[in-house]
């Protein structure tokens, strides 16, 4: 319980420093994928083949 109170006080005093202590030092690096690969992945994940289909009217929500 005492540890929790100390951590809470440290967070309130300086939330940025507290978060940095949790996450560690800043990491470096770069993006390792090409823009074309990312675009293909996003298209594959978010593609909806029924997007152009019109929706039927719904007077009230239907629950299972």
mmJSON file of the N, C-alpha and C atoms, coordinates in Angstrom:
{"data_MODEL":{"atom_site":{
"group_PDB":["ATOM","ATOM","ATOM","ATOM","ATOM","ATOM","ATOM","ATOM","ATOM","ATOM","ATOM","ATOM","ATOM","ATOM","ATOM","ATOM","ATOM","ATOM","ATOM","ATOM","ATOM","ATOM","ATOM","ATOM","ATOM","ATOM","ATOM","ATOM","ATOM","ATOM","ATOM","ATOM","ATOM","ATOM","ATOM","ATOM","ATOM","ATOM","ATOM","ATOM","ATOM","ATOM","ATOM","ATOM","ATOM","ATOM","ATOM","ATOM","ATOM","ATOM","ATOM","ATOM","ATOM","ATOM","ATOM","ATOM","ATOM","ATOM","ATOM","ATOM","ATOM","ATOM","ATOM","ATOM","ATOM","ATOM","ATOM","ATOM","ATOM","ATOM","ATOM","ATOM","ATOM","ATOM","ATOM","ATOM","ATOM","ATOM","ATOM","ATOM","ATOM","ATOM","ATOM","ATOM","ATOM","ATOM","ATOM","ATOM","ATOM","ATOM","ATOM","ATOM","ATOM","ATOM","ATOM","ATOM","ATOM","ATOM","ATOM","ATOM","ATOM","ATOM","ATOM","ATOM","ATOM","ATOM","ATOM","ATOM","ATOM","ATOM","ATOM","ATOM","ATOM","ATOM","ATOM","ATOM","ATOM","ATOM","ATOM","ATOM","ATOM","ATOM","ATOM","ATOM","ATOM","ATOM","ATOM","ATOM","ATOM","ATOM","ATOM","ATOM","ATOM","ATOM","ATOM","ATOM","ATOM","ATOM","ATOM","ATOM","ATOM","ATOM","ATOM","ATOM","ATOM","ATOM","ATOM","ATOM","ATOM","ATOM","ATOM","ATOM","ATOM","ATOM","ATOM","ATOM","ATOM","ATOM","ATOM","ATOM","ATOM","ATOM","ATOM","ATOM","ATOM","ATOM","ATOM","ATOM","ATOM","ATOM","ATOM","ATOM","ATOM","ATOM","ATOM","ATOM","ATOM","ATOM","ATOM","ATOM","ATOM","ATOM","ATOM","ATOM","ATOM","ATOM","ATOM","ATOM","ATOM","ATOM","ATOM","ATOM"],
"id":[1,2,3,4,5,6,7,8,9,10,11,12,13,14,15,16,17,18,19,20,21,22,23,24,25,26,27,28,29,30,31,32,33,34,35,36,37,38,39,40,41,42,43,44,45,46,47,48,49,50,51,52,53,54,55,56,57,58,59,60,61,62,63,64,65,66,67,68,69,70,71,72,73,74,75,76,77,78,79,80,81,82,83,84,85,86,87,88,89,90,91,92,93,94,95,96,97,98,99,100,101,102,103,104,105,106,107,108,109,110,111,112,113,114,115,116,117,118,119,120,121,122,123,124,125,126,127,128,129,130,131,132,133,134,135,136,137,138,139,140,141,142,143,144,145,146,147,148,149,150,151,152,153,154,155,156,157,158,159,160,161,162,163,164,165,166,167,168,169,170,171,172,173,174,175,176,177,178,179,180,181,182,183,184,185,186,187,188,189,190,191,192],
"type_symbol":["N","C","C","N","C","C","N","C","C","N","C","C","N","C","C","N","C","C","N","C","C","N","C","C","N","C","C","N","C","C","N","C","C","N","C","C","N","C","C","N","C","C","N","C","C","N","C","C","N","C","C","N","C","C","N","C","C","N","C","C","N","C","C","N","C","C","N","C","C","N","C","C","N","C","C","N","C","C","N","C","C","N","C","C","N","C","C","N","C","C","N","C","C","N","C","C","N","C","C","N","C","C","N","C","C","N","C","C","N","C","C","N","C","C","N","C","C","N","C","C","N","C","C","N","C","C","N","C","C","N","C","C","N","C","C","N","C","C","N","C","C","N","C","C","N","C","C","N","C","C","N","C","C","N","C","C","N","C","C","N","C","C","N","C","C","N","C","C","N","C","C","N","C","C","N","C","C","N","C","C","N","C","C","N","C","C","N","C","C","N","C","C"],
"label_atom_id":["N","CA","C","N","CA","C","N","CA","C","N","CA","C","N","CA","C","N","CA","C","N","CA","C","N","CA","C","N","CA","C","N","CA","C","N","CA","C","N","CA","C","N","CA","C","N","CA","C","N","CA","C","N","CA","C","N","CA","C","N","CA","C","N","CA","C","N","CA","C","N","CA","C","N","CA","C","N","CA","C","N","CA","C","N","CA","C","N","CA","C","N","CA","C","N","CA","C","N","CA","C","N","CA","C","N","CA","C","N","CA","C","N","CA","C","N","CA","C","N","CA","C","N","CA","C","N","CA","C","N","CA","C","N","CA","C","N","CA","C","N","CA","C","N","CA","C","N","CA","C","N","CA","C","N","CA","C","N","CA","C","N","CA","C","N","CA","C","N","CA","C","N","CA","C","N","CA","C","N","CA","C","N","CA","C","N","CA","C","N","CA","C","N","CA","C","N","CA","C","N","CA","C","N","CA","C","N","CA","C","N","CA","C","N","CA","C","N","CA","C","N","CA","C"],
"label_alt_id":[null,null,null,null,null,null,null,null,null,null,null,null,null,null,null,null,null,null,null,null,null,null,null,null,null,null,null,null,null,null,null,null,null,null,null,null,null,null,null,null,null,null,null,null,null,null,null,null,null,null,null,null,null,null,null,null,null,null,null,null,null,null,null,null,null,null,null,null,null,null,null,null,null,null,null,null,null,null,null,null,null,null,null,null,null,null,null,null,null,null,null,null,null,null,null,null,null,null,null,null,null,null,null,null,null,null,null,null,null,null,null,null,null,null,null,null,null,null,null,null,null,null,null,null,null,null,null,null,null,null,null,null,null,null,null,null,null,null,null,null,null,null,null,null,null,null,null,null,null,null,null,null,null,null,null,null,null,null,null,null,null,null,null,null,null,null,null,null,null,null,null,null,null,null,null,null,null,null,null,null,null,null,null,null,null,null,null,null,null,null,null,null],
"label_comp_id":["UNK","UNK","UNK","UNK","UNK","UNK","UNK","UNK","UNK","UNK","UNK","UNK","UNK","UNK","UNK","UNK","UNK","UNK","UNK","UNK","UNK","UNK","UNK","UNK","UNK","UNK","UNK","UNK","UNK","UNK","UNK","UNK","UNK","UNK","UNK","UNK","UNK","UNK","UNK","UNK","UNK","UNK","UNK","UNK","UNK","UNK","UNK","UNK","UNK","UNK","UNK","UNK","UNK","UNK","UNK","UNK","UNK","UNK","UNK","UNK","UNK","UNK","UNK","UNK","UNK","UNK","UNK","UNK","UNK","UNK","UNK","UNK","UNK","UNK","UNK","UNK","UNK","UNK","UNK","UNK","UNK","UNK","UNK","UNK","UNK","UNK","UNK","UNK","UNK","UNK","UNK","UNK","UNK","UNK","UNK","UNK","UNK","UNK","UNK","UNK","UNK","UNK","UNK","UNK","UNK","UNK","UNK","UNK","UNK","UNK","UNK","UNK","UNK","UNK","UNK","UNK","UNK","UNK","UNK","UNK","UNK","UNK","UNK","UNK","UNK","UNK","UNK","UNK","UNK","UNK","UNK","UNK","UNK","UNK","UNK","UNK","UNK","UNK","UNK","UNK","UNK","UNK","UNK","UNK","UNK","UNK","UNK","UNK","UNK","UNK","UNK","UNK","UNK","UNK","UNK","UNK","UNK","UNK","UNK","UNK","UNK","UNK","UNK","UNK","UNK","UNK","UNK","UNK","UNK","UNK","UNK","UNK","UNK","UNK","UNK","UNK","UNK","UNK","UNK","UNK","UNK","UNK","UNK","UNK","UNK","UNK","UNK","UNK","UNK","UNK","UNK","UNK"],
"label_asym_id":["A","A","A","A","A","A","A","A","A","A","A","A","A","A","A","A","A","A","A","A","A","A","A","A","A","A","A","A","A","A","A","A","A","A","A","A","A","A","A","A","A","A","A","A","A","A","A","A","A","A","A","A","A","A","A","A","A","A","A","A","A","A","A","A","A","A","A","A","A","A","A","A","A","A","A","A","A","A","A","A","A","A","A","A","A","A","A","A","A","A","A","A","A","A","A","A","A","A","A","A","A","A","A","A","A","A","A","A","A","A","A","A","A","A","A","A","A","A","A","A","A","A","A","A","A","A","A","A","A","A","A","A","A","A","A","A","A","A","A","A","A","A","A","A","A","A","A","A","A","A","A","A","A","A","A","A","A","A","A","A","A","A","A","A","A","A","A","A","A","A","A","A","A","A","A","A","A","A","A","A","A","A","A","A","A","A","A","A","A","A","A","A"],
"label_entity_id":["1","1","1","1","1","1","1","1","1","1","1","1","1","1","1","1","1","1","1","1","1","1","1","1","1","1","1","1","1","1","1","1","1","1","1","1","1","1","1","1","1","1","1","1","1","1","1","1","1","1","1","1","1","1","1","1","1","1","1","1","1","1","1","1","1","1","1","1","1","1","1","1","1","1","1","1","1","1","1","1","1","1","1","1","1","1","1","1","1","1","1","1","1","1","1","1","1","1","1","1","1","1","1","1","1","1","1","1","1","1","1","1","1","1","1","1","1","1","1","1","1","1","1","1","1","1","1","1","1","1","1","1","1","1","1","1","1","1","1","1","1","1","1","1","1","1","1","1","1","1","1","1","1","1","1","1","1","1","1","1","1","1","1","1","1","1","1","1","1","1","1","1","1","1","1","1","1","1","1","1","1","1","1","1","1","1","1","1","1","1","1","1"],
"label_seq_id":[1,1,1,2,2,2,3,3,3,4,4,4,5,5,5,6,6,6,7,7,7,8,8,8,9,9,9,10,10,10,11,11,11,12,12,12,13,13,13,14,14,14,15,15,15,16,16,16,17,17,17,18,18,18,19,19,19,20,20,20,21,21,21,22,22,22,23,23,23,24,24,24,25,25,25,26,26,26,27,27,27,28,28,28,29,29,29,30,30,30,31,31,31,32,32,32,33,33,33,34,34,34,35,35,35,36,36,36,37,37,37,38,38,38,39,39,39,40,40,40,41,41,41,42,42,42,43,43,43,44,44,44,45,45,45,46,46,46,47,47,47,48,48,48,49,49,49,50,50,50,51,51,51,52,52,52,53,53,53,54,54,54,55,55,55,56,56,56,57,57,57,58,58,58,59,59,59,60,60,60,61,61,61,62,62,62,63,63,63,64,64,64],
"pdbx_PDB_ins_code":[null,null,null,null,null,null,null,null,null,null,null,null,null,null,null,null,null,null,null,null,null,null,null,null,null,null,null,null,null,null,null,null,null,null,null,null,null,null,null,null,null,null,null,null,null,null,null,null,null,null,null,null,null,null,null,null,null,null,null,null,null,null,null,null,null,null,null,null,null,null,null,null,null,null,null,null,null,null,null,null,null,null,null,null,null,null,null,null,null,null,null,null,null,null,null,null,null,null,null,null,null,null,null,null,null,null,null,null,null,null,null,null,null,null,null,null,null,null,null,null,null,null,null,null,null,null,null,null,null,null,null,null,null,null,null,null,null,null,null,null,null,null,null,null,null,null,null,null,null,null,null,null,null,null,null,null,null,null,null,null,null,null,null,null,null,null,null,null,null,null,null,null,null,null,null,null,null,null,null,null,null,null,null,null,null,null,null,null,null,null,null,null],
"Cartn_x":[0.825,0.0,0.871,1.968,2.847,3.508,3.864,4.479,3.516,2.249,1.238,1.104,1.115,1.006,2.207,3.402,4.606,4.557,4.126,4.028,2.988,1.883,0.835,1.368,2.086,2.651,3.676,4.51,5.506,4.828,3.756,3.028,2.411,1.79,1.147,2.182,3.339,4.385,4.945,5.19,5.765,5.365,4.199,3.715,4.637,5.31,6.186,7.406,8.012,9.178,8.783,7.63,7.167,6.943,6.3,6.039,7.347,8.29,9.584,10.305,10.158,10.797,10.153,8.871,8.197,8.602,8.677,8.929,10.406,11.258,12.688,13.136,14.365,14.947,14.278,14.475,13.922,14.571,13.798,14.31,14.428,15.424,15.64,15.309,15.24,14.977,14.183,13.881,13.127,12.095,11.276,10.255,10.926,10.631,11.306,10.452,9.362,8.524,8.329,8.01,7.807,6.355,6.17,4.84,3.869,4.353,3.516,3.035,3.936,3.558,2.504,2.671,1.704,0.351,0.337,-0.917,-1.618,-0.855,-1.448,-2.033,-1.317,-1.811,-3.101,-3.116,-4.311,-5.495,-5.244,-6.314,-6.872,-5.983,-6.403,-7.206,-6.77,-7.411,-8.759,-8.849,-10.05,-10.968,-10.67,-11.479,-12.84,-13.889,-15.246,-15.888,-16.019,-16.575,-18.041,-18.739,-20.159,-20.367,-19.309,-19.382,-20.36,-20.396,-21.246,-22.709,-22.966,-24.324,-25.162,-26.369,-27.236,-27.863,-28.041,-28.622,-30.136,-30.774,-32.237,-32.691,-33.915,-34.406,-34.683,-34.543,-34.722,-35.495,-36.72,-37.555,-37.063,-36.581,-36.079,-34.932,-34.048,-32.926,-33.4,-32.755,-33.104,-32.012,-32.439,-31.499,-31.586,-30.477,-30.488,-31.273],
"Cartn_y":[-1.193,0.0,1.261,1.197,2.357,2.634,1.544,1.696,2.39,1.993,2.587,4.081,4.45,5.867,6.659,6.066,6.747,6.921,5.869,5.953,6.973,7.014,7.995,9.406,9.635,10.957,11.332,10.375,10.646,10.992,10.292,10.576,11.97,12.314,13.626,14.744,14.517,15.536,15.796,14.741,14.905,13.717,13.774,12.625,12.225,13.185,12.859,12.066,12.502,11.805,10.409,10.303,9.014,8.039,8.502,7.649,7.233,8.143,7.825,6.765,6.829,5.817,4.452,4.424,3.151,2.562,3.421,2.955,2.797,3.408,3.316,4.451,4.319,5.364,5.415,6.533,6.741,5.765,5.227,4.251,4.882,4.475,4.991,3.925,4.335,3.368,4.017,3.221,3.739,2.731,3.155,2.285,1.326,0.053,-0.955,-1.486,-0.833,-1.312,-0.191,-0.61,0.338,0.827,2.004,2.593,1.693,1.057,0.173,-1.024,-1.603,-2.733,-2.332,-1.169,-0.683,-0.462,0.146,0.394,-0.916,-1.929,-3.233,-3.872,-3.788,-4.37,-3.69,-2.367,-1.634,-1.941,-2.027,-2.359,-3.748,-4.702,-6.073,-6.158,-5.436,-5.498,-4.785,-3.645,-2.813,-2.909,-3.776,-3.911,-4.511,-3.92,-4.414,-4.676,-5.951,-6.259,-5.832,-5.62,-5.238,-3.736,-2.971,-1.537,-0.839,-1.214,-0.559,-0.989,-2.005,-2.514,-1.538,-1.227,-0.326,-1.077,-0.355,-0.953,-0.898,-1.902,-1.892,-0.988,-0.531,0.363,-0.445,0.214,-0.469,0.474,0.09,0.926,0.92,-0.204,-0.322,-1.338,-1.207,-2.153,-3.569,-4.522,-5.918,-6.538,-7.146,-7.775,-9.28,-9.952,-11.426,-12.098],
"Cartn_z":[0.0,0.0,0.0,0.75,0.827,-0.524,-1.241,-2.552,-3.515,-3.465,-4.331,-4.059,-2.789,-2.443,-2.935,-2.827,-3.313,-4.829,-5.523,-6.982,-7.411,-6.707,-7.018,-6.825,-5.729,-5.453,-6.518,-6.936,-7.979,-9.297,-9.618,-10.857,-10.819,-9.711,-9.592,-9.642,-9.031,-9.011,-10.413,-11.174,-12.506,-13.374,-14.023,-14.792,-15.945,-16.578,-17.699,-17.233,-16.148,-15.601,-15.118,-14.474,-13.973,-15.134,-16.192,-17.351,-18.02,-18.12,-18.715,-17.894,-16.574,-15.724,-15.925,-16.235,-16.497,-17.842,-18.853,-20.212,-20.535,-19.775,-20.049,-20.948,-21.403,-22.238,-23.611,-24.258,-25.594,-26.565,-27.426,-28.388,-29.754,-30.458,-31.796,-32.816,-34.024,-35.083,-36.185,-37.14,-38.268,-38.718,-39.615,-40.166,-41.139,-41.014,-41.816,-42.964,-43.287,-44.381,-45.405,-46.593,-47.673,-47.686,-48.227,-48.299,-49.064,-50.122,-50.937,-50.114,-49.304,-48.444,-47.423,-46.843,-45.856,-46.509,-47.684,-48.402,-48.737,-49.176,-49.488,-48.236,-47.133,-45.885,-45.441,-45.46,-45.034,-45.944,-47.241,-48.183,-47.876,-47.621,-47.338,-46.029,-45.027,-43.717,-43.705,-44.38,-44.305,-45.515,-46.449,-47.65,-47.305,-47.841,-47.619,-48.984,-49.356,-50.676,-50.822,-49.739,-49.802,-49.617,-49.764,-49.54,-50.479,-51.742,-52.731,-52.623,-51.849,-51.71,-50.873,-51.359,-50.596,-49.429,-48.365,-47.163,-47.236,-46.68,-46.65,-45.508,-45.597,-44.548,-43.28,-42.169,-40.883,-39.969,-39.626,-38.77,-37.324,-36.902,-35.523,-35.51,-34.535,-34.481,-34.187,-34.808,-34.571,-33.705,-32.625,-31.705,-31.836,-31.692,-31.818,-30.698],
"occupancy":[1.0,1.0,1.0,1.0,1.0,1.0,1.0,1.0,1.0,1.0,1.0,1.0,1.0,1.0,1.0,1.0,1.0,1.0,1.0,1.0,1.0,1.0,1.0,1.0,1.0,1.0,1.0,1.0,1.0,1.0,1.0,1.0,1.0,1.0,1.0,1.0,1.0,1.0,1.0,1.0,1.0,1.0,1.0,1.0,1.0,1.0,1.0,1.0,1.0,1.0,1.0,1.0,1.0,1.0,1.0,1.0,1.0,1.0,1.0,1.0,1.0,1.0,1.0,1.0,1.0,1.0,1.0,1.0,1.0,1.0,1.0,1.0,1.0,1.0,1.0,1.0,1.0,1.0,1.0,1.0,1.0,1.0,1.0,1.0,1.0,1.0,1.0,1.0,1.0,1.0,1.0,1.0,1.0,1.0,1.0,1.0,1.0,1.0,1.0,1.0,1.0,1.0,1.0,1.0,1.0,1.0,1.0,1.0,1.0,1.0,1.0,1.0,1.0,1.0,1.0,1.0,1.0,1.0,1.0,1.0,1.0,1.0,1.0,1.0,1.0,1.0,1.0,1.0,1.0,1.0,1.0,1.0,1.0,1.0,1.0,1.0,1.0,1.0,1.0,1.0,1.0,1.0,1.0,1.0,1.0,1.0,1.0,1.0,1.0,1.0,1.0,1.0,1.0,1.0,1.0,1.0,1.0,1.0,1.0,1.0,1.0,1.0,1.0,1.0,1.0,1.0,1.0,1.0,1.0,1.0,1.0,1.0,1.0,1.0,1.0,1.0,1.0,1.0,1.0,1.0,1.0,1.0,1.0,1.0,1.0,1.0,1.0,1.0,1.0,1.0,1.0,1.0],
"B_iso_or_equiv":[0.0,0.0,0.0,0.0,0.0,0.0,0.0,0.0,0.0,0.0,0.0,0.0,0.0,0.0,0.0,0.0,0.0,0.0,0.0,0.0,0.0,0.0,0.0,0.0,0.0,0.0,0.0,0.0,0.0,0.0,0.0,0.0,0.0,0.0,0.0,0.0,0.0,0.0,0.0,0.0,0.0,0.0,0.0,0.0,0.0,0.0,0.0,0.0,0.0,0.0,0.0,0.0,0.0,0.0,0.0,0.0,0.0,0.0,0.0,0.0,0.0,0.0,0.0,0.0,0.0,0.0,0.0,0.0,0.0,0.0,0.0,0.0,0.0,0.0,0.0,0.0,0.0,0.0,0.0,0.0,0.0,0.0,0.0,0.0,0.0,0.0,0.0,0.0,0.0,0.0,0.0,0.0,0.0,0.0,0.0,0.0,0.0,0.0,0.0,0.0,0.0,0.0,0.0,0.0,0.0,0.0,0.0,0.0,0.0,0.0,0.0,0.0,0.0,0.0,0.0,0.0,0.0,0.0,0.0,0.0,0.0,0.0,0.0,0.0,0.0,0.0,0.0,0.0,0.0,0.0,0.0,0.0,0.0,0.0,0.0,0.0,0.0,0.0,0.0,0.0,0.0,0.0,0.0,0.0,0.0,0.0,0.0,0.0,0.0,0.0,0.0,0.0,0.0,0.0,0.0,0.0,0.0,0.0,0.0,0.0,0.0,0.0,0.0,0.0,0.0,0.0,0.0,0.0,0.0,0.0,0.0,0.0,0.0,0.0,0.0,0.0,0.0,0.0,0.0,0.0,0.0,0.0,0.0,0.0,0.0,0.0,0.0,0.0,0.0,0.0,0.0,0.0],
"pdbx_formal_charge":[null,null,null,null,null,null,null,null,null,null,null,null,null,null,null,null,null,null,null,null,null,null,null,null,null,null,null,null,null,null,null,null,null,null,null,null,null,null,null,null,null,null,null,null,null,null,null,null,null,null,null,null,null,null,null,null,null,null,null,null,null,null,null,null,null,null,null,null,null,null,null,null,null,null,null,null,null,null,null,null,null,null,null,null,null,null,null,null,null,null,null,null,null,null,null,null,null,null,null,null,null,null,null,null,null,null,null,null,null,null,null,null,null,null,null,null,null,null,null,null,null,null,null,null,null,null,null,null,null,null,null,null,null,null,null,null,null,null,null,null,null,null,null,null,null,null,null,null,null,null,null,null,null,null,null,null,null,null,null,null,null,null,null,null,null,null,null,null,null,null,null,null,null,null,null,null,null,null,null,null,null,null,null,null,null,null,null,null,null,null,null,null],
"auth_seq_id":[1,1,1,2,2,2,3,3,3,4,4,4,5,5,5,6,6,6,7,7,7,8,8,8,9,9,9,10,10,10,11,11,11,12,12,12,13,13,13,14,14,14,15,15,15,16,16,16,17,17,17,18,18,18,19,19,19,20,20,20,21,21,21,22,22,22,23,23,23,24,24,24,25,25,25,26,26,26,27,27,27,28,28,28,29,29,29,30,30,30,31,31,31,32,32,32,33,33,33,34,34,34,35,35,35,36,36,36,37,37,37,38,38,38,39,39,39,40,40,40,41,41,41,42,42,42,43,43,43,44,44,44,45,45,45,46,46,46,47,47,47,48,48,48,49,49,49,50,50,50,51,51,51,52,52,52,53,53,53,54,54,54,55,55,55,56,56,56,57,57,57,58,58,58,59,59,59,60,60,60,61,61,61,62,62,62,63,63,63,64,64,64],
"auth_comp_id":["UNK","UNK","UNK","UNK","UNK","UNK","UNK","UNK","UNK","UNK","UNK","UNK","UNK","UNK","UNK","UNK","UNK","UNK","UNK","UNK","UNK","UNK","UNK","UNK","UNK","UNK","UNK","UNK","UNK","UNK","UNK","UNK","UNK","UNK","UNK","UNK","UNK","UNK","UNK","UNK","UNK","UNK","UNK","UNK","UNK","UNK","UNK","UNK","UNK","UNK","UNK","UNK","UNK","UNK","UNK","UNK","UNK","UNK","UNK","UNK","UNK","UNK","UNK","UNK","UNK","UNK","UNK","UNK","UNK","UNK","UNK","UNK","UNK","UNK","UNK","UNK","UNK","UNK","UNK","UNK","UNK","UNK","UNK","UNK","UNK","UNK","UNK","UNK","UNK","UNK","UNK","UNK","UNK","UNK","UNK","UNK","UNK","UNK","UNK","UNK","UNK","UNK","UNK","UNK","UNK","UNK","UNK","UNK","UNK","UNK","UNK","UNK","UNK","UNK","UNK","UNK","UNK","UNK","UNK","UNK","UNK","UNK","UNK","UNK","UNK","UNK","UNK","UNK","UNK","UNK","UNK","UNK","UNK","UNK","UNK","UNK","UNK","UNK","UNK","UNK","UNK","UNK","UNK","UNK","UNK","UNK","UNK","UNK","UNK","UNK","UNK","UNK","UNK","UNK","UNK","UNK","UNK","UNK","UNK","UNK","UNK","UNK","UNK","UNK","UNK","UNK","UNK","UNK","UNK","UNK","UNK","UNK","UNK","UNK","UNK","UNK","UNK","UNK","UNK","UNK","UNK","UNK","UNK","UNK","UNK","UNK","UNK","UNK","UNK","UNK","UNK","UNK"],
"auth_asym_id":["A","A","A","A","A","A","A","A","A","A","A","A","A","A","A","A","A","A","A","A","A","A","A","A","A","A","A","A","A","A","A","A","A","A","A","A","A","A","A","A","A","A","A","A","A","A","A","A","A","A","A","A","A","A","A","A","A","A","A","A","A","A","A","A","A","A","A","A","A","A","A","A","A","A","A","A","A","A","A","A","A","A","A","A","A","A","A","A","A","A","A","A","A","A","A","A","A","A","A","A","A","A","A","A","A","A","A","A","A","A","A","A","A","A","A","A","A","A","A","A","A","A","A","A","A","A","A","A","A","A","A","A","A","A","A","A","A","A","A","A","A","A","A","A","A","A","A","A","A","A","A","A","A","A","A","A","A","A","A","A","A","A","A","A","A","A","A","A","A","A","A","A","A","A","A","A","A","A","A","A","A","A","A","A","A","A","A","A","A","A","A","A"],
"auth_atom_id":["N","CA","C","N","CA","C","N","CA","C","N","CA","C","N","CA","C","N","CA","C","N","CA","C","N","CA","C","N","CA","C","N","CA","C","N","CA","C","N","CA","C","N","CA","C","N","CA","C","N","CA","C","N","CA","C","N","CA","C","N","CA","C","N","CA","C","N","CA","C","N","CA","C","N","CA","C","N","CA","C","N","CA","C","N","CA","C","N","CA","C","N","CA","C","N","CA","C","N","CA","C","N","CA","C","N","CA","C","N","CA","C","N","CA","C","N","CA","C","N","CA","C","N","CA","C","N","CA","C","N","CA","C","N","CA","C","N","CA","C","N","CA","C","N","CA","C","N","CA","C","N","CA","C","N","CA","C","N","CA","C","N","CA","C","N","CA","C","N","CA","C","N","CA","C","N","CA","C","N","CA","C","N","CA","C","N","CA","C","N","CA","C","N","CA","C","N","CA","C","N","CA","C","N","CA","C","N","CA","C","N","CA","C","N","CA","C","N","CA","C","N","CA","C"],
"pdbx_PDB_model_num":[1,1,1,1,1,1,1,1,1,1,1,1,1,1,1,1,1,1,1,1,1,1,1,1,1,1,1,1,1,1,1,1,1,1,1,1,1,1,1,1,1,1,1,1,1,1,1,1,1,1,1,1,1,1,1,1,1,1,1,1,1,1,1,1,1,1,1,1,1,1,1,1,1,1,1,1,1,1,1,1,1,1,1,1,1,1,1,1,1,1,1,1,1,1,1,1,1,1,1,1,1,1,1,1,1,1,1,1,1,1,1,1,1,1,1,1,1,1,1,1,1,1,1,1,1,1,1,1,1,1,1,1,1,1,1,1,1,1,1,1,1,1,1,1,1,1,1,1,1,1,1,1,1,1,1,1,1,1,1,1,1,1,1,1,1,1,1,1,1,1,1,1,1,1,1,1,1,1,1,1,1,1,1,1,1,1,1,1,1,1,1,1]
}}}
